Amino acid sequence: LDSIIRPFDTTLKNFKVNGTLYTPGQTAMLKAGTKTVRLQVTTSQSSAIAVIKKMGILKPGLNSVFVVVTSSNGQHVKTNKINLYVYKTLAIQRASSFQKNKSLPTVSGNSSIRLLGNELSGANAIILEIKMAKPKSTTTASAKVLMGNRVRHLIKALASRGIKPQKVTQTLSSSGSIDTLQITAKYQK
């Protein structure tokens, strides 16, 4: 009955990318490193014919796939576009200075944390690797407490902007400034 009502229809009802259902106009968001996908399409008219044009290897960023739909009466043809976005894995490094032997950042440290927050806005799968030099005159336990307090301050500042890291690692190193956190942020955008 549907084909009788609109035998000229060349639209897609929906599509699936690796089993996940989308509607036309939606962009399928894919994890970083995705090179290929399994794509299935459903036409609005059950008797319309859809042909998926050959896809190349997916690259980071926006990729387009084209589906040619021939209407059920065979008189109309339309090329439909499906967008696939492959996240890019990025990394940035920042140094944030803190007041001597305290967990509060300096003015420039706060500026560095704000800049980090700007860069991580809208990012996914954030992993922070944080290093701090261990003061020679301090025990490892005391240095870990100081670092932990500084990292908590950093995480709280990021959380106030809606940024929540998926994983945070903390490492004490034998070199570098004892009043600076060296921050490496790996993320997908």
ChimeraX commands (.cxc) that place a marker at each C-alpha (Angstrom):
marker #1 position 0.00,0.00,0.00 radius 0.5
marker #1 position 2.89,2.35,0.84 radius 0.5
marker #1 position 4.35,1.96,-2.66 radius 0.5
marker #1 position 1.02,2.80,-4.25 radius 0.5
marker #1 position 0.73,6.04,-2.31 radius 0.5
marker #1 position 4.25,7.35,-3.06 radius 0.5
marker #1 position 5.81,5.37,-5.94 radius 0.5
marker #1 position 8.13,8.34,-6.61 radius 0.5
marker #1 position 9.74,8.41,-3.14 radius 0.5
marker #1 position 13.56,8.25,-3.22 radius 0.5
marker #1 position 14.28,9.05,0.43 radius 0.5
marker #1 position 15.91,6.99,3.15 radius 0.5
marker #1 position 13.85,5.99,6.18 radius 0.5
marker #1 position 16.95,5.27,8.28 radius 0.5
marker #1 position 20.43,3.80,8.19 radius 0.5
marker #1 position 22.60,1.68,10.47 radius 0.5
marker #1 position 26.31,2.09,11.01 radius 0.5
marker #1 position 27.87,-0.94,12.70 radius 0.5
marker #1 position 24.39,-1.84,13.99 radius 0.5
marker #1 position 23.54,1.59,15.46 radius 0.5
marker #1 position 20.36,3.14,14.04 radius 0.5
marker #1 position 20.32,6.72,12.69 radius 0.5
marker #1 position 17.78,8.87,10.88 radius 0.5
marker #1 position 18.59,10.86,7.72 radius 0.5
marker #1 position 20.42,14.05,8.59 radius 0.5
marker #1 position 22.15,12.58,11.63 radius 0.5
marker #1 position 25.92,12.15,11.59 radius 0.5
marker #1 position 27.31,8.84,12.83 radius 0.5
marker #1 position 30.09,9.56,15.33 radius 0.5
marker #1 position 32.83,6.92,15.24 radius 0.5
marker #1 position 35.74,6.28,17.58 radius 0.5
marker #1 position 39.22,7.40,16.60 radius 0.5
marker #1 position 41.03,4.98,14.33 radius 0.5
marker #1 position 37.88,3.65,12.61 radius 0.5
marker #1 position 38.80,2.80,9.01 radius 0.5
marker #1 position 35.74,0.88,7.81 radius 0.5
marker #1 position 32.10,0.45,8.82 radius 0.5
marker #1 position 29.19,-1.86,8.09 radius 0.5
marker #1 position 26.45,0.31,6.56 radius 0.5
marker #1 position 22.83,-0.77,6.07 radius 0.5
marker #1 position 20.11,1.49,4.63 radius 0.5
marker #1 position 16.31,1.30,4.64 radius 0.5
marker #1 position 14.36,3.24,2.04 radius 0.5
marker #1 position 11.13,5.05,2.90 radius 0.5
marker #1 position 9.38,2.93,0.24 radius 0.5
marker #1 position 9.91,-0.77,0.77 radius 0.5
marker #1 position 10.08,-1.47,-2.99 radius 0.5
marker #1 position 12.54,1.32,-3.80 radius 0.5
marker #1 position 16.07,0.19,-4.65 radius 0.5
marker #1 position 19.10,1.55,-2.78 radius 0.5
marker #1 position 22.69,1.19,-3.94 radius 0.5
marker #1 position 25.50,2.25,-1.62 radius 0.5
marker #1 position 28.36,3.76,-3.58 radius 0.5
marker #1 position 31.77,2.30,-2.78 radius 0.5
marker #1 position 33.34,3.81,0.32 radius 0.5
marker #1 position 37.05,4.37,0.65 radius 0.5
marker #1 position 39.03,4.02,3.85 radius 0.5
marker #1 position 37.65,6.41,6.47 radius 0.5
marker #1 position 39.91,9.22,7.64 radius 0.5
marker #1 position 39.79,11.28,10.83 radius 0.5
marker #1 position 37.16,14.01,10.55 radius 0.5
marker #1 position 34.06,14.17,8.36 radius 0.5
marker #1 position 33.53,11.47,5.71 radius 0.5
marker #1 position 30.57,11.20,3.33 radius 0.5
marker #1 position 28.93,8.09,1.89 radius 0.5
marker #1 position 26.46,8.30,-0.97 radius 0.5
marker #1 position 23.40,6.10,-1.47 radius 0.5
marker #1 position 21.56,6.16,-4.80 radius 0.5
marker #1 position 17.84,5.41,-4.38 radius 0.5
marker #1 position 15.64,4.53,-7.36 radius 0.5
marker #1 position 11.91,4.97,-6.73 radius 0.5
marker #1 position 9.61,1.97,-6.79 radius 0.5
marker #1 position 8.15,3.08,-10.15 radius 0.5
marker #1 position 11.72,3.33,-11.56 radius 0.5
marker #1 position 11.18,6.87,-12.79 radius 0.5
marker #1 position 12.99,8.86,-10.09 radius 0.5
marker #1 position 16.57,8.68,-8.81 radius 0.5
marker #1 position 18.12,10.56,-5.90 radius 0.5
marker #1 position 21.58,10.49,-4.35 radius 0.5
marker #1 position 21.34,10.62,-0.55 radius 0.5
marker #1 position 24.36,11.63,1.55 radius 0.5
marker #1 position 25.25,10.02,4.87 radius 0.5
marker #1 position 27.87,11.68,7.08 radius 0.5
marker #1 position 30.31,9.68,9.18 radius 0.5
marker #1 position 32.58,11.52,11.60 radius 0.5
marker #1 position 35.71,9.75,12.82 radius 0.5
marker #1 position 37.07,11.35,15.98 radius 0.5
marker #1 position 40.66,12.56,15.86 radius 0.5
marker #1 position 43.06,11.71,18.66 radius 0.5
marker #1 position 44.86,14.84,19.76 radius 0.5
marker #1 position 47.31,15.72,22.52 radius 0.5
marker #1 position 48.33,18.97,24.15 radius 0.5
marker #1 position 50.84,19.81,26.83 radius 0.5
marker #1 position 50.53,22.51,29.44 radius 0.5
marker #1 position 52.53,23.53,32.50 radius 0.5
marker #1 position 50.65,24.98,35.43 radius 0.5
marker #1 position 52.63,26.70,38.19 radius 0.5
marker #1 position 51.59,26.54,41.83 radius 0.5
marker #1 position 52.47,28.54,44.91 radius 0.5
marker #1 position 55.52,27.16,46.71 radius 0.5
marker #1 position 54.55,24.09,48.74 radius 0.5
marker #1 position 50.83,24.88,48.33 radius 0.5
marker #1 position 47.97,23.44,46.32 radius 0.5
marker #1 position 46.83,26.81,44.92 radius 0.5
marker #1 position 47.96,27.84,41.45 radius 0.5
marker #1 position 49.74,31.10,40.74 radius 0.5
marker #1 position 48.10,33.72,38.49 radius 0.5
marker #1 position 49.90,32.26,35.47 radius 0.5
marker #1 position 48.99,28.75,36.66 radius 0.5
marker #1 position 45.31,29.72,36.71 radius 0.5
marker #1 position 45.68,31.15,33.22 radius 0.5
marker #1 position 47.23,27.89,32.02 radius 0.5
marker #1 position 44.36,25.88,33.55 radius 0.5
marker #1 position 41.80,28.16,31.84 radius 0.5
marker #1 position 43.59,27.70,28.51 radius 0.5
marker #1 position 43.59,23.92,29.03 radius 0.5
marker #1 position 39.84,24.10,29.74 radius 0.5
marker #1 position 39.26,26.06,26.53 radius 0.5
marker #1 position 41.17,23.50,24.49 radius 0.5
marker #1 position 39.38,20.53,26.08 radius 0.5
marker #1 position 35.90,22.01,25.68 radius 0.5
marker #1 position 33.82,19.58,23.60 radius 0.5
marker #1 position 36.47,16.85,23.78 radius 0.5
marker #1 position 35.78,13.17,24.45 radius 0.5
marker #1 position 37.77,10.37,26.05 radius 0.5
marker #1 position 40.06,12.78,27.92 radius 0.5
marker #1 position 43.11,11.21,29.53 radius 0.5
marker #1 position 45.33,13.39,31.70 radius 0.5
marker #1 position 48.92,12.43,32.45 radius 0.5
marker #1 position 50.30,14.69,35.16 radius 0.5
marker #1 position 53.90,14.89,36.39 radius 0.5
marker #1 position 55.47,16.84,39.19 radius 0.5
marker #1 position 59.08,16.89,40.38 radius 0.5
marker #1 position 59.59,15.50,43.86 radius 0.5
marker #1 position 61.33,17.99,46.15 radius 0.5
marker #1 position 64.60,16.44,47.36 radius 0.5
marker #1 position 63.96,17.55,50.92 radius 0.5
marker #1 position 60.46,16.01,51.02 radius 0.5
marker #1 position 59.39,12.43,51.54 radius 0.5
marker #1 position 57.69,10.64,48.67 radius 0.5
marker #1 position 54.51,10.37,50.75 radius 0.5
marker #1 position 54.44,14.15,51.39 radius 0.5
marker #1 position 55.16,14.88,47.72 radius 0.5
marker #1 position 52.29,12.58,46.67 radius 0.5
marker #1 position 49.91,14.40,49.04 radius 0.5
marker #1 position 50.96,17.80,47.67 radius 0.5
marker #1 position 50.61,16.57,44.10 radius 0.5
marker #1 position 47.24,14.98,44.85 radius 0.5
marker #1 position 45.93,18.28,46.27 radius 0.5
marker #1 position 47.17,20.18,43.22 radius 0.5
marker #1 position 45.61,17.64,40.86 radius 0.5
marker #1 position 42.30,17.86,42.76 radius 0.5
marker #1 position 42.37,21.63,42.29 radius 0.5
marker #1 position 43.01,21.15,38.54 radius 0.5
marker #1 position 40.21,18.55,38.19 radius 0.5
marker #1 position 37.78,20.78,40.12 radius 0.5
marker #1 position 38.59,23.74,37.84 radius 0.5
marker #1 position 38.00,21.59,34.74 radius 0.5
marker #1 position 34.79,20.10,36.21 radius 0.5
marker #1 position 33.41,23.62,36.74 radius 0.5
marker #1 position 33.53,23.90,32.93 radius 0.5
marker #1 position 31.85,20.52,32.39 radius 0.5
marker #1 position 35.11,18.73,31.58 radius 0.5
marker #1 position 35.52,15.33,33.21 radius 0.5
marker #1 position 38.60,13.27,32.37 radius 0.5
marker #1 position 38.07,9.58,31.73 radius 0.5
marker #1 position 41.42,8.78,33.36 radius 0.5
marker #1 position 44.05,10.69,35.34 radius 0.5
marker #1 position 47.54,9.40,36.08 radius 0.5
marker #1 position 49.93,11.10,38.49 radius 0.5
marker #1 position 53.69,10.59,38.43 radius 0.5
marker #1 position 56.44,12.04,40.56 radius 0.5
marker #1 position 59.63,12.68,38.60 radius 0.5
marker #1 position 63.19,13.34,39.66 radius 0.5
marker #1 position 63.64,16.45,37.53 radius 0.5
marker #1 position 61.77,19.65,36.76 radius 0.5
marker #1 position 60.18,22.37,38.84 radius 0.5
marker #1 position 58.67,21.21,42.12 radius 0.5
marker #1 position 56.02,23.93,41.90 radius 0.5
marker #1 position 54.78,23.07,38.42 radius 0.5
marker #1 position 52.44,20.37,37.16 radius 0.5
marker #1 position 53.38,19.14,33.69 radius 0.5
marker #1 position 50.05,18.19,32.10 radius 0.5
marker #1 position 49.60,16.09,28.97 radius 0.5
marker #1 position 46.00,15.81,27.82 radius 0.5
marker #1 position 45.11,13.18,25.23 radius 0.5
marker #1 position 41.60,13.43,23.84 radius 0.5
marker #1 position 39.29,12.89,20.89 radius 0.5
marker #1 position 37.54,15.64,18.99 radius 0.5
marker link #1:1,2 radius 0.2
marker link #1:2,3 radius 0.2
marker link #1:3,4 radius 0.2
marker link #1:4,5 radius 0.2
marker link #1:5,6 radius 0.2
marker link #1:6,7 radius 0.2
marker link #1:7,8 radius 0.2
marker link #1:8,9 radius 0.2
marker link #1:9,10 radius 0.2
marker link #1:10,11 radius 0.2
marker link #1:11,12 radius 0.2
marker link #1:12,13 radius 0.2
marker link #1:13,14 radius 0.2
marker link #1:14,15 radius 0.2
marker link #1:15,16 radius 0.2
marker link #1:16,17 radius 0.2
marker link #1:17,18 radius 0.2
marker link #1:18,19 radius 0.2
marker link #1:19,20 radius 0.2
marker link #1:20,21 radius 0.2
marker link #1:21,22 radius 0.2
marker link #1:22,23 radius 0.2
marker link #1:23,24 radius 0.2
marker link #1:24,25 radius 0.2
marker link #1:25,26 radius 0.2
marker link #1:26,27 radius 0.2
marker link #1:27,28 radius 0.2
marker link #1:28,29 radius 0.2
marker link #1:29,30 radius 0.2
marker link #1:30,31 radius 0.2
marker link #1:31,32 radius 0.2
marker link #1:32,33 radius 0.2
marker link #1:33,34 radius 0.2
marker link #1:34,35 radius 0.2
marker link #1:35,36 radius 0.2
marker link #1:36,37 radius 0.2
marker link #1:37,38 radius 0.2
marker link #1:38,39 radius 0.2
marker link #1:39,40 radius 0.2
marker link #1:40,41 radius 0.2
marker link #1:41,42 radius 0.2
marker link #1:42,43 radius 0.2
marker link #1:43,44 radius 0.2
marker link #1:44,45 radius 0.2
marker link #1:45,46 radius 0.2
marker link #1:46,47 radius 0.2
marker link #1:47,48 radius 0.2
marker link #1:48,49 radius 0.2
marker link #1:49,50 radius 0.2
marker link #1:50,51 radius 0.2
marker link #1:51,52 radius 0.2
marker link #1:52,53 radius 0.2
marker link #1:53,54 radius 0.2
marker link #1:54,55 radius 0.2
marker link #1:55,56 radius 0.2
marker link #1:56,57 radius 0.2
marker link #1:57,58 radius 0.2
marker link #1:58,59 radius 0.2
marker link #1:59,60 radius 0.2
marker link #1:60,61 radius 0.2
marker link #1:61,62 radius 0.2
marker link #1:62,63 radius 0.2
marker link #1:63,64 radius 0.2
marker link #1:64,65 radius 0.2
marker link #1:65,66 radius 0.2
marker link #1:66,67 radius 0.2
marker link #1:67,68 radius 0.2
marker link #1:68,69 radius 0.2
marker link #1:69,70 radius 0.2
marker link #1:70,71 radius 0.2
marker link #1:71,72 radius 0.2
marker link #1:72,73 radius 0.2
marker link #1:73,74 radius 0.2
marker link #1:74,75 radius 0.2
marker link #1:75,76 radius 0.2
marker link #1:76,77 radius 0.2
marker link #1:77,78 radius 0.2
marker link #1:78,79 radius 0.2
marker link #1:79,80 radius 0.2
marker link #1:80,81 radius 0.2
marker link #1:81,82 radius 0.2
marker link #1:82,83 radius 0.2
marker link #1:83,84 radius 0.2
marker link #1:84,85 radius 0.2
marker link #1:85,86 radius 0.2
marker link #1:86,87 radius 0.2
marker link #1:87,88 radius 0.2
marker link #1:88,89 radius 0.2
marker link #1:89,90 radius 0.2
marker link #1:90,91 radius 0.2
marker link #1:91,92 radius 0.2
marker link #1:92,93 radius 0.2
marker link #1:93,94 radius 0.2
marker link #1:94,95 radius 0.2
marker link #1:95,96 radius 0.2
marker link #1:96,97 radius 0.2
marker link #1:97,98 radius 0.2
marker link #1:98,99 radius 0.2
marker link #1:99,100 radius 0.2
marker link #1:100,101 radius 0.2
marker link #1:101,102 radius 0.2
marker link #1:102,103 radius 0.2
marker link #1:103,104 radius 0.2
marker link #1:104,105 radius 0.2
marker link #1:105,106 radius 0.2
marker link #1:106,107 radius 0.2
marker link #1:107,108 radius 0.2
marker link #1:108,109 radius 0.2
marker link #1:109,110 radius 0.2
marker link #1:110,111 radius 0.2
marker link #1:111,112 radius 0.2
marker link #1:112,113 radius 0.2
marker link #1:113,114 radius 0.2
marker link #1:114,115 radius 0.2
marker link #1:115,116 radius 0.2
marker link #1:116,117 radius 0.2
marker link #1:117,118 radius 0.2
marker link #1:118,119 radius 0.2
marker link #1:119,120 radius 0.2
marker link #1:120,121 radius 0.2
marker link #1:121,122 radius 0.2
marker link #1:122,123 radius 0.2
marker link #1:123,124 radius 0.2
marker link #1:124,125 radius 0.2
marker link #1:125,126 radius 0.2
marker link #1:126,127 radius 0.2
marker link #1:127,128 radius 0.2
marker link #1:128,129 radius 0.2
marker link #1:129,130 radius 0.2
marker link #1:130,131 radius 0.2
marker link #1:131,132 radius 0.2
marker link #1:132,133 radius 0.2
marker link #1:133,134 radius 0.2
marker link #1:134,135 radius 0.2
marker link #1:135,136 radius 0.2
marker link #1:136,137 radius 0.2
marker link #1:137,138 radius 0.2
marker link #1:138,139 radius 0.2
marker link #1:139,140 radius 0.2
marker link #1:140,141 radius 0.2
marker link #1:141,142 radius 0.2
marker link #1:142,143 radius 0.2
marker link #1:143,144 radius 0.2
marker link #1:144,145 radius 0.2
marker link #1:145,146 radius 0.2
marker link #1:146,147 radius 0.2
marker link #1:147,148 radius 0.2
marker link #1:148,149 radius 0.2
marker link #1:149,150 radius 0.2
marker link #1:150,151 radius 0.2
marker link #1:151,152 radius 0.2
marker link #1:152,153 radius 0.2
marker link #1:153,154 radius 0.2
marker link #1:154,155 radius 0.2
marker link #1:155,156 radius 0.2
marker link #1:156,157 radius 0.2
marker link #1:157,158 radius 0.2
marker link #1:158,159 radius 0.2
marker link #1:159,160 radius 0.2
marker link #1:160,161 radius 0.2
marker link #1:161,162 radius 0.2
marker link #1:162,163 radius 0.2
marker link #1:163,164 radius 0.2
marker link #1:164,165 radius 0.2
marker link #1:165,166 radius 0.2
marker link #1:166,167 radius 0.2
marker link #1:167,168 radius 0.2
marker link #1:168,169 radius 0.2
marker link #1:169,170 radius 0.2
marker link #1:170,171 radius 0.2
marker link #1:171,172 radius 0.2
marker link #1:172,173 radius 0.2
marker link #1:173,174 radius 0.2
marker link #1:174,175 radius 0.2
marker link #1:175,176 radius 0.2
marker link #1:176,177 radius 0.2
marker link #1:177,178 radius 0.2
marker link #1:178,179 radius 0.2
marker link #1:179,180 radius 0.2
marker link #1:180,181 radius 0.2
marker link #1:181,182 radius 0.2
marker link #1:182,183 radius 0.2
marker link #1:183,184 radius 0.2
marker link #1:184,185 radius 0.2
marker link #1:185,186 radius 0.2
marker link #1:186,187 radius 0.2
marker link #1:187,188 radius 0.2
marker link #1:188,189 radius 0.2
view
